[in-house]
Amino acid sequence: MDVLRGALRTYAWGSHTAIAEFTGRPSPTQHPEAELWLGAHPGDPARLEGDDGERSLLDTITADPEGQLGAATRERFGDALPFLAKVLAAEEPLSLQAHPSAEQAMEGFAREDRLHIPISAPIRNYRDRSHKPELLVALGPFEALAGFRPVARSIELLRALTVSDLDPFVNLLSGQADADGLRALFTTWITAPQADLDVLVPLVLDGAVTYLRSGATEFAREAKTALQLGELYPGDAGVLAALLLNRITLAAGEGIYLPAGNLHAYLHGVGFEVMANSDNVLRGGLTSKYVDVLELVSVVDFEPLADPVLTATEDGVYETGCEYFAIHRVDLSSGERTIDGVGPRIVCCVDGSVDAAGKESVVTLSAGQSAFLAGTEGPCTLRGSGTAFVVAAR
């Protein structure tokens, strides 16, 4: 087992303080730090810190897949680590986005290869062949938009804004109050000419202001979010689309699981995120990055998501049903814990201090530090007085 140094990603929506303070570095930082990648994705692999210096986790696995992944994981997933863990810090909203299914990712990657679009090109949608189911667990209060709200509630919200120009869209949704209705309305808004958006979006924002000034509270969070997004992205269709999504606030330890096709946008907060080993993102707005509306619509799941919030079991397990990873939240206030398993694991200490032990080695982690446990290390035992996440291949 070795200490794992994450790969730091700087994006405009990141924080100048959160990840730096999490990892014990000086803050504020010069550039906004958005993600700390703990994995072996070719786009930015983490590094192992051993007695012989640093080495890439990706190169280490490539050189010895059997020893690093274990026979069972290698048989199921090939010679690659099947998951990617991250610490994510959103100071500003992320783009409105969804991720493809496994079949869609394979087809999209092959199609863009045939078109000779470089992997690193800004207009590339599919940077690998994998789908990207993901779980985010809040490390503190975390604000997000996740999945389509039940249609009846969205109709109530749109009516509460008292914007007459929304009436045709409310009627559209009322006449087809299901996934097909959501598809029709979302597609209408997301593909609307900019001239139409330049009229409708300001009217909706005026409606949000009027609603808040009235003292009404039922949809106050949704109205405030619309105003926030409208200020950051004037005339963006994503401001309208956000009105159709669940607006949620996670407490520390609560999570959101997003399988393929779930439309979402993280708004603010710090979280621990685990996903299949992929960087495939289809964006539909609320970003300066490349937006491919037609490709996004082709992957979105329009079934309403009544309750997107996921809590851990008494044993700290987040039950997602995802075949690529399992995630355990281990609170050592009640004593040591052993996480069984025969595959590779990543341990990330998020509070206090944790000793992580495999059958061959032990590392001591303080808050913000991580370790990689090879598939041949057997069960992982945690001792100490802190809290850690253990990510394992299923």
DATAPE-V692547 format. One record per pair of residues at least 6 apart in sequence whose ideal C-beta (glycine too) atoms are under 8 Angstrom apart, sorted by the first residue. I is the first residue (numbers start at 1). J is the second residue. If there is no record, write none. Layout:
# DATAPE-V692547
I_J + I_J
This chain:
# DATAPE-V692547
1_356 + 1_357 + 1_358 + 1_360 + 1_361 + 1_362 + 1_363 + 1_371 + 1_372 + 1_373 + 1_374 + 1_377 + 2_48 + 2_49 + 2_50 + 2_361 + 2_363 + 2_371 + 2_372 + 3_48 + 3_49 + 3_363 + 3_365 + 3_369 + 3_370 + 3_371 + 4_38 + 4_46 + 4_47 + 4_48 + 4_49 + 4_57 + 4_346 + 4_370 + 4_371 + 4_372 + 5_46 + 5_47 + 5_48 + 5_49 + 5_54 + 5_370 + 6_23 + 6_36 + 6_37 + 6_38 + 6_46 + 6_87 + 6_370 + 7_36 + 7_37 + 7_44 + 7_45 + 7_46 + 7_47 + 8_19 + 8_33 + 8_35 + 8_36 + 8_37 + 9_33 + 9_34 + 9_35 + 9_36 + 9_37 + 9_44 + 10_31 + 10_32 + 10_33 + 10_34 + 11_32 + 11_34 + 11_35 + 12_32 + 12_92 + 12_288 + 13_32 + 13_34 + 13_90 + 13_91 + 13_92 + 13_93 + 13_94 + 14_31 + 14_32 + 14_33 + 14_34 + 14_35 + 14_89 + 14_90 + 14_91 + 15_32 + 15_33 + 15_34 + 15_89 + 15_90 + 15_91 + 15_270 + 16_27 + 16_28 + 16_29 + 16_30 + 16_31 + 16_32 + 16_33 + 16_91 + 17_27 + 17_28 + 17_29 + 18_33 + 18_89 + 18_91 + 18_270 + 19_33 + 19_34 + 19_35 + 19_36 + 19_87 + 19_89 + 19_270 + 20_26 + 20_27 + 20_28 + 20_29 + 20_33 + 21_27 + 22_36 + 22_87 + 22_89 + 22_270 + 22_350 + 22_367 + 22_368 + 23_36 + 23_368 + 23_369 + 24_366 + 24_367 + 24_368 + 32_91 + 33_89 + 34_88 + 34_89 + 34_90 + 35_86 + 35_87 + 35_88 + 35_89 + 36_86 + 36_87 + 37_44 + 37_45 + 37_46 + 37_84 + 37_85 + 37_86 + 38_46 + 38_84 + 38_85 + 38_86 + 38_87 + 38_346 + 38_348 + 38_370 + 39_45 + 39_46 + 39_57 + 39_81 + 39_83 + 39_84 + 39_85 + 39_86 + 39_277 + 39_346 + 40_46 + 40_56 + 40_57 + 40_58 + 40_61 + 40_80 + 40_81 + 40_84 + 40_277 + 41_58 + 41_84 + 41_128 + 41_277 + 41_278 + 41_279 + 42_58 + 42_128 + 43_127 + 43_279 + 45_56 + 45_57 + 45_58 + 45_59 + 46_56 + 46_57 + 46_370 + 46_372 + 47_54 + 47_55 + 47_56 + 47_57 + 48_54 + 48_55 + 48_56 + 48_57 + 48_60 + 48_372 + 57_81 + 57_372 + 60_68 + 61_68 + 61_69 + 61_79 + 61_80 + 61_81 + 62_79 + 65_74 + 65_79 + 66_74 + 67_374 + 67_375 + 67_376 + 68_344 + 68_374 + 68_375 + 68_376 + 69_77 + 69_79 + 69_81 + 69_343 + 69_344 + 69_374 + 69_375 + 69_393 + 70_342 + 70_343 + 70_344 + 70_374 + 70_375 + 70_376 + 71_375 + 72_342 + 72_343 + 72_375 + 73_82 + 73_342 + 73_343 + 73_344 + 73_375 + 73_393 + 74_375 + 76_82 + 76_393 + 77_324 + 77_393 + 80_277 + 81_277 + 81_344 + 81_393 + 82_276 + 82_277 + 82_324 + 82_325 + 82_393 + 83_274 + 83_275 + 83_276 + 83_277 + 83_324 + 83_325 + 83_346 + 83_391 + 83_393 + 84_274 + 84_275 + 84_276 + 84_277 + 84_278 + 85_272 + 85_273 + 85_274 + 85_346 + 85_348 + 85_370 + 85_389 + 85_391 + 86_272 + 86_273 + 86_274 + 86_275 + 87_139 + 87_270 + 87_271 + 87_272 + 87_273 + 87_348 + 88_136 + 88_266 + 88_270 + 88_271 + 88_272 + 88_273 + 89_269 + 89_270 + 90_266 + 90_267 + 90_268 + 90_269 + 90_270 + 91_268 + 92_232 + 92_268 + 93_228 + 93_229 + 93_232 + 93_265 + 93_266 + 93_267 + 93_268 + 93_286 + 94_265 + 94_266 + 94_267 + 94_286 + 94_287 + 95_238 + 95_265 + 95_281 + 95_283 + 95_284 + 95_285 + 95_286 + 95_287 + 95_289 + 95_291 + 96_145 + 96_238 + 96_241 + 96_242 + 96_263 + 96_264 + 96_265 + 96_283 + 96_284 + 96_285 + 96_286 + 96_287 + 97_263 + 97_264 + 97_265 + 97_281 + 97_282 + 97_283 + 97_284 + 97_296 + 98_260 + 98_261 + 98_262 + 98_263 + 98_264 + 98_282 + 98_284 + 98_296 + 98_299 + 98_300 + 98_301 + 99_131 + 99_132 + 99_133 + 99_134 + 99_258 + 99_260 + 99_261 + 99_262 + 99_278 + 99_280 + 99_281 + 99_282 + 99_299 + 100_108 + 100_126 + 100_131 + 100_132 + 100_260 + 100_261 + 100_280 + 100_282 + 100_299 + 101_131 + 101_260 + 101_261 + 101_299 + 102_130 + 102_131 + 102_260 + 104_131 + 104_260 + 104_298 + 104_299 + 105_126 + 105_128 + 105_129 + 105_130 + 105_131 + 105_132 + 105_278 + 105_280 + 106_129 + 108_125 + 108_126 + 108_280 + 108_295 + 109_126 + 109_127 + 109_128 + 109_129 + 111_126 + 112_124 + 112_125 + 112_126 + 117_123 + 117_124 + 118_124 + 119_127 + 122_289 + 122_290 + 123_290 + 123_292 + 124_290 + 125_280 + 125_281 + 125_282 + 125_290 + 125_292 + 125_295 + 126_280 + 127_278 + 127_279 + 127_280 + 128_277 + 128_278 + 128_279 + 128_280 + 130_276 + 130_277 + 130_278 + 130_280 + 131_260 + 131_276 + 131_278 + 131_280 + 132_260 + 132_275 + 132_276 + 132_278 + 132_279 + 132_280 + 132_281 + 133_257 + 133_258 + 133_259 + 133_260 + 133_275 + 133_276 + 133_320 + 133_322 + 133_324 + 134_257 + 134_258 + 134_273 + 134_274 + 134_275 + 134_276 + 135_255 + 135_256 + 135_257 + 135_258 + 135_273 + 135_274 + 135_275 + 135_310 + 135_318 + 135_320 + 135_322 + 135_325 + 135_327 + 136_142 + 136_144 + 136_255 + 136_256 + 136_258 + 136_266 + 136_271 + 136_272 + 136_273 + 137_253 + 137_254 + 137_255 + 137_271 + 137_272 + 137_273 + 137_318 + 137_327 + 137_329 + 137_389 + 138_250 + 138_251 + 138_252 + 138_253 + 138_254 + 138_255 + 138_269 + 138_270 + 138_271 + 139_252 + 139_269 + 139_270 + 139_271 + 139_272 + 139_350 + 140_252 + 140_269 + 140_270 + 141_249 + 141_250 + 141_251 + 141_252 + 141_269 + 142_249 + 142_250 + 142_254 + 142_266 + 142_268 + 142_269 + 142_270 + 142_271 + 143_248 + 143_249 + 143_250 + 143_266 + 143_267 + 143_268 + 143_269 + 144_247 + 144_248 + 144_249 + 144_250 + 144_256 + 144_264 + 144_265 + 144_266 + 144_267 + 144_269 + 145_225 + 145_242 + 145_245 + 145_246 + 145_247 + 145_248 + 145_263 + 145_264 + 145_265 + 145_266 + 145_267 + 146_245 + 146_246 + 146_248 + 146_256 + 146_258 + 146_262 + 146_264 + 146_305 + 146_308 + 147_245 + 147_246 + 147_258 + 147_262 + 147_263 + 147_264 + 147_304 + 147_305 + 147_308 + 148_154 + 148_179 + 148_182 + 148_244 + 148_245 + 148_246 + 148_263 + 148_302 + 148_303 + 148_304 + 148_305 + 149_157 + 149_244 + 149_245 + 149_246 + 149_247 + 149_304 + 149_305 + 150_304 + 150_306 + 151_173 + 151_177 + 151_178 + 151_181 + 151_182 + 151_304 + 152_177 + 154_173 + 154_182 + 154_243 + 154_244 + 155_170 + 155_173 + 155_174 + 155_177 + 156_219 + 157_219 + 157_222 + 157_243 + 158_166 + 158_169 + 158_170 + 158_173 + 158_243 + 159_170 + 160_211 + 160_216 + 160_218 + 160_219 + 161_204 + 161_207 + 161_208 + 161_210 + 161_211 + 161_223 + 162_207 + 162_210 + 162_211 + 163_203 + 163_204 + 163_206 + 163_207 + 165_199 + 165_200 + 165_203 + 166_200 + 166_203 + 166_204 + 166_207 + 169_185 + 169_188 + 169_189 + 172_181 + 172_184 + 172_185 + 172_188 + 173_181 + 173_182 + 173_185 + 175_181 + 176_184 + 179_302 + 179_303 + 179_304 + 180_302 + 182_244 + 182_302 + 182_304 + 183_297 + 183_300 + 183_302 + 185_244 + 186_241 + 186_244 + 186_297 + 186_300 + 186_302 + 187_297 + 189_237 + 189_240 + 189_241 + 190_237 + 190_238 + 190_241 + 190_284 + 190_285 + 190_293 + 190_296 + 190_297 + 191_237 + 191_293 + 192_200 + 192_237 + 194_235 + 197_235 + 197_236 + 197_237 + 197_240 + 198_235 + 200_240 + 201_230 + 201_234 + 201_235 + 201_236 + 201_237 + 201_239 + 201_240 + 202_230 + 202_235 + 204_226 + 204_230 + 204_239 + 204_240 + 204_243 + 205_226 + 205_227 + 205_230 + 205_239 + 208_223 + 208_224 + 208_226 + 208_227 + 208_230 + 209_223 + 209_227 + 211_219 + 211_220 + 211_223 + 212_220 + 212_223 + 212_224 + 221_247 + 221_249 + 222_243 + 222_247 + 225_242 + 225_247 + 225_267 + 226_239 + 226_242 + 226_243 + 228_267 + 229_236 + 229_238 + 229_239 + 229_242 + 229_286 + 230_236 + 230_239 + 232_286 + 233_239 + 233_285 + 233_286 + 233_287 + 236_285 + 236_286 + 237_284 + 237_285 + 238_265 + 238_284 + 238_285 + 238_286 + 239_285 + 239_286 + 241_263 + 241_284 + 241_285 + 242_265 + 242_286 + 245_263 + 245_264 + 245_265 + 246_305 + 246_308 + 248_256 + 248_308 + 248_309 + 250_256 + 250_269 + 250_271 + 250_309 + 253_311 + 253_312 + 253_329 + 254_309 + 254_310 + 254_311 + 255_309 + 255_310 + 255_311 + 255_312 + 255_318 + 256_264 + 256_308 + 256_309 + 256_310 + 257_308 + 257_310 + 257_318 + 257_320 + 257_322 + 258_264 + 258_308 + 259_301 + 259_320 + 259_322 + 260_299 + 260_301 + 261_299 + 261_300 + 261_301 + 262_301 + 262_305 + 263_284 + 263_300 + 263_301 + 265_286 + 272_348 + 272_350 + 272_389 + 274_325 + 274_327 + 274_389 + 274_391 + 275_324 + 275_325 + 276_322 + 276_324 + 276_325 + 277_324 + 282_292 + 282_295 + 282_296 + 282_299 + 283_289 + 283_290 + 283_291 + 283_292 + 283_296 + 284_291 + 284_293 + 284_296 + 284_297 + 285_291 + 310_318 + 310_319 + 310_320 + 312_318 + 312_329 + 313_319 + 315_328 + 316_328 + 316_329 + 316_330 + 316_331 + 317_326 + 317_327 + 317_328 + 318_327 + 318_328 + 318_329 + 320_327 + 322_394 + 323_394 + 324_393 + 324_394 + 325_391 + 325_392 + 325_393 + 325_394 + 326_391 + 326_392 + 326_393 + 326_394 + 327_389 + 327_390 + 327_391 + 327_392 + 328_339 + 328_389 + 328_390 + 328_391 + 328_392 + 329_387 + 329_388 + 329_389 + 330_337 + 330_339 + 330_354 + 330_382 + 330_387 + 330_388 + 330_389 + 330_390 + 331_387 + 332_352 + 332_354 + 332_382 + 332_383 + 332_384 + 332_385 + 332_386 + 332_387 + 332_388 + 333_385 + 336_381 + 336_382 + 336_383 + 337_381 + 337_382 + 338_379 + 338_380 + 338_381 + 338_382 + 339_345 + 339_379 + 339_380 + 339_381 + 339_382 + 339_390 + 339_392 + 340_379 + 341_378 + 341_379 + 341_380 + 341_392 + 341_393 + 342_375 + 342_378 + 343_375 + 343_392 + 343_393 + 343_394 + 344_372 + 344_373 + 344_374 + 344_375 + 344_392 + 344_393 + 345_372 + 345_373 + 345_377 + 345_380 + 345_390 + 345_391 + 345_392 + 345_393 + 346_370 + 346_371 + 346_372 + 346_373 + 346_390 + 346_391 + 347_354 + 347_356 + 347_365 + 347_370 + 347_371 + 347_373 + 347_380 + 347_382 + 347_388 + 347_389 + 347_390 + 347_391 + 348_365 + 348_369 + 348_370 + 348_388 + 348_389 + 348_391 + 349_365 + 349_366 + 349_367 + 349_368 + 349_369 + 349_370 + 349_386 + 349_387 + 349_388 + 350_367 + 350_368 + 350_386 + 350_387 + 350_388 + 350_389 + 351_367 + 351_386 + 351_387 + 352_366 + 352_367 + 352_384 + 352_385 + 352_386 + 352_387 + 353_364 + 353_365 + 353_366 + 353_367 + 353_384 + 353_385 + 353_386 + 354_364 + 354_365 + 354_382 + 354_383 + 354_384 + 354_386 + 354_387 + 354_388 + 355_362 + 355_363 + 355_364 + 355_365 + 355_382 + 355_383 + 355_384 + 356_362 + 356_363 + 356_364 + 356_365 + 356_371 + 356_373 + 356_380 + 356_381 + 356_382 + 356_388 + 357_380 + 357_381 + 357_382 + 357_383 + 358_373 + 358_374 + 358_377 + 358_378 + 358_379 + 358_380 + 358_381 + 359_377 + 359_378 + 359_379 + 360_376 + 360_377 + 361_377 + 363_371 + 364_384 + 365_371 + 365_386 + 365_388 + 366_386 + 367_386 + 373_380 + 375_393 + 380_390 + 382_388 + 382_390
